Amino acid sequence: MTIREPSPADLPALREIERAAGEPFRALGMARVADDDPPSVRQLTDYLQAGRLLVAYEKPCGDTGGRPAGYLLWDPVDGCAHVEQVSVHPEYARRGIGRALIERAERDSGLGAVTLTTFAEVPWNAPYYRRLGFQVLDDAALTPGLRAIRAHEAALGLDAWPRVCMRRQVAHVDGPR
């Protein structure tokens, strides 16, 4: 896999990755999550222009391009790199792509920690992030930005299923690259 910023021509493929990555939620009774619209091409373009969109590409033999396999969007929130979305096409699941995307965003952001919000009981959500070294934040530890994100998620109806905020401290910060 190669991780880099995508070309604008690859943005529609990221929407398809999001749709495919959402399908497993259906089996958990979370059809509303599976049916949620992926970020628009305009939203993806905004992240790309801000330098906060990373894509993992498969790297076929002899090909320098490759096909998008997963992507990550992040925002600066209260001095942390907040993972807004990380999705991997199910065809590429369990290959360390999500971990690699998070680690790259962590490095590229140059910030002291990474945060995210996620479903507490979905196996490939909070339990997965715990294995990556993220810790659940209690309400008292939420920053104003994380509180605002959680309020927005609640307004969207995502609190129909238990959700948590998580944080991972960055061991070493070199600054943006």
Secondary structure, DSSP 8 states (H G I E B T S, - for coil): -EEE---GGGHHHHHHHHHHHHGGGGGGT-HHHHTS----HHHHHHHHHHT-EEEEE---TT-SS--EEEEEEEEEETTEEEEEEEEE-GGGTTSSHHHHHHHHHHHHH--SEEEEEEESS-TTSHHHHHHTT-EEE-GGG--HHHHHHHHHHHHTTGGGS-EEEEEEE-S------
